[in-house]
Amino acid sequence: MIGMRKPRICAVITENDYQAAAGVKRFVDYYEVRLDLIGDGWQTWVKKLNRPWIATNRLPEEGGKWVGGETDRIAKIYEAVKLGARIVDIELRTDGLADIIGQIRRKKVRCLISVHNFKDTPDIEELKAIIRREIAVGADICKVATAARRLEDNMTILSLFSQFPGIKLVAMAMGQFGVSSRVLSPLLGGYFTYASLTEGKESAAGQLTAAYLRSFYEATGRDKN
């Protein structure tokens, strides 16, 4: 049933700091390892995370910091798969996406297909069209992140969960006006919500810490489900 599952938290690792990641283990269900932000070094400790982890090597066009070529970017993702990534985040706009998804799935790894809009939050029909495209290309998990320009954008994003029952969906509005969507999304059917390891280590505007989110869910009684 939508909204009845224990809320899941995915903590985003943005630096080559295993101890900081390990320090929030009790609060989180997943980690996201941001290869584009960390640079090399993550290879030495990812197997010690003791939680399923998502490998992300984000395109600059979607808010990432990858500075190399596309072939090398995808090669880093394949390297992460070999080192134990359970999920790979790949942008919907990625060239050769179908082939990449096929290769990753052959390794029994799930594909999270994502779209990021740093300009605004489109209307609900445009957002639904994006998710349908993600489903069509073979997403195991769909993701859409938009920029919140007004509080009402939270309602637009949160309404997506009722539109796609049975679909593993991650959706949030970024920025100061979108904080409530981050908190409420896993309570309304979102597959998980993203969190920072600590204050000041956010990978996107409006992200809250893993400790704060877990304490909130515990206070609501939802962590008992």
KABELQUI-V76794 format. One record per residue. RES is the residue in one small letter. SS is DSSP state (alpha for helix, beta for strand, coil for the rest). PSI is psi in whole degrees, -180 to 180 (none if undefined). BURIAL is 1 if it has 9 or more other ideal C-beta (glycine too) atoms within 8 Angstrom, else 0. Layout:
RES;SS;PSI;BURIAL, RES;SS;PSI;BURIAL
This chain:
m;coil;137;0, i;coil;132;0, g;coil;-2;0, m;coil;-12;0, r;coil;149;0, k;coil;131;0, p;coil;134;1, r;coil;141;1, i;beta;134;1, c;beta;113;1, a;beta;133;1, v;beta;124;1, i;beta;117;1, t;coil;-6;1, e;coil;162;0, n;coil;71;0, d;coil;87;0, y;alpha;-39;0, q;alpha;-39;0, a;alpha;-39;1, a;alpha;-45;1, a;alpha;-28;1, g;coil;-19;0, v;coil;12;1, k;alpha;-39;1, r;alpha;-16;0, f;alpha;-16;1, v;coil;159;1, d;coil;-27;0, y;beta;160;1, y;beta;149;1, e;beta;124;1, v;beta;109;1, r;beta;91;1, l;alpha;-36;1, d;alpha;-25;1, l;alpha;-34;1, i;alpha;-39;1, g;coil;-166;0, d;coil;155;0, g;coil;-32;0, w;alpha;-26;1, q;alpha;-25;0, t;alpha;-16;0, w;coil;-4;0, v;alpha;-31;1, k;alpha;-10;0, k;alpha;3;0, l;coil;-30;1, n;coil;23;0, r;coil;152;1, p;beta;142;0, w;beta;150;1, i;beta;130;1, a;beta;125;1, t;beta;128;1, n;coil;82;1, r;coil;135;1, l;coil;143;1, p;alpha;-35;1, e;alpha;-16;0, e;alpha;29;1, g;coil;4;0, g;coil;179;1, k;coil;15;0, w;coil;131;1, v;coil;-5;0, g;coil;-172;0, g;coil;169;0, e;alpha;-38;0, t;alpha;-43;0, d;alpha;-34;0, r;alpha;-47;1, i;alpha;-34;1, a;alpha;-38;0, k;alpha;-36;1, i;alpha;-44;1, y;alpha;-37;1, e;alpha;-41;1, a;alpha;-38;1, v;alpha;-44;1, k;alpha;-29;0, l;coil;6;1, g;coil;8;0, a;coil;134;1, r;coil;-25;0, i;beta;144;1, v;beta;130;1, d;beta;119;1, i;beta;134;1, e;beta;142;1, l;coil;-31;1, r;coil;-4;0, t;coil;132;1, d;coil;140;0, g;coil;30;0, l;alpha;-43;1, a;alpha;-43;0, d;alpha;-40;0, i;alpha;-45;1, i;alpha;-43;1, g;alpha;-44;0, q;alpha;-39;1, i;alpha;-43;1, r;alpha;-30;1, r;coil;-19;0, k;coil;11;0, k;coil;33;0, v;coil;139;1, r;beta;152;1, c;beta;123;1, l;beta;115;1, i;beta;127;1, s;beta;153;1, v;beta;133;1, h;beta;131;1, n;beta;109;1, f;coil;7;0, k;coil;-49;0, d;coil;-172;0, t;coil;110;1, p;coil;170;0, d;coil;168;0, i;alpha;-35;1, e;alpha;-39;0, e;alpha;-39;0, l;alpha;-41;1, k;alpha;-38;1, a;alpha;-38;0, i;alpha;-47;1, i;alpha;-38;1, r;alpha;-37;0, r;alpha;-40;1, e;alpha;-42;1, i;alpha;-43;1, a;alpha;-33;0, v;coil;-5;1, g;coil;26;1, a;coil;133;1, d;coil;-33;0, i;beta;134;1, c;beta;144;1, k;beta;137;1, v;beta;128;1, a;beta;129;1, t;beta;169;1, a;beta;125;1, a;coil;122;1, r;coil;-11;0, r;coil;161;0, l;coil;-32;0, e;alpha;-20;0, d;alpha;-26;1, n;alpha;-43;1, m;alpha;-37;0, t;alpha;-49;1, i;alpha;-47;1, l;alpha;-26;1, s;coil;-15;1, l;alpha;-31;1, f;alpha;-36;1, s;alpha;-19;1, q;alpha;-20;0, f;coil;61;1, p;coil;140;0, g;coil;-8;0, i;coil;133;0, k;coil;111;0, l;beta;132;1, v;beta;124;1, a;beta;137;1, m;beta;158;1, a;beta;129;1, m;beta;159;1, g;coil;176;1, q;alpha;-40;0, f;alpha;-7;1, g;alpha;6;1, v;alpha;-41;1, s;alpha;-31;0, s;alpha;-34;1, r;alpha;-41;1, v;alpha;-43;1, l;alpha;-21;1, s;alpha;-45;1, p;alpha;-13;1, l;alpha;-18;1, l;coil;10;1, g;coil;-5;1, g;coil;143;1, y;coil;-41;0, f;coil;171;1, t;beta;151;1, y;beta;150;1, a;beta;158;1, s;beta;159;1, l;coil;-45;1, t;coil;169;0, e;coil;139;0, g;coil;-5;0, k;coil;26;1, e;coil;142;1, s;coil;-10;1, a;coil;153;1, a;coil;135;0, g;coil;-3;1, q;coil;137;1, l;coil;166;1, t;beta;155;1, a;alpha;-40;1, a;alpha;-42;0, y;alpha;-48;1, l;alpha;-44;1, r;alpha;-39;1, s;alpha;-36;0, f;alpha;-48;1, y;alpha;-36;1, e;alpha;-40;1, a;alpha;-31;0, t;alpha;-9;0, g;coil;2;0, r;alpha;-22;1, d;alpha;-4;1, k;alpha;-10;0, n;coil;none;0
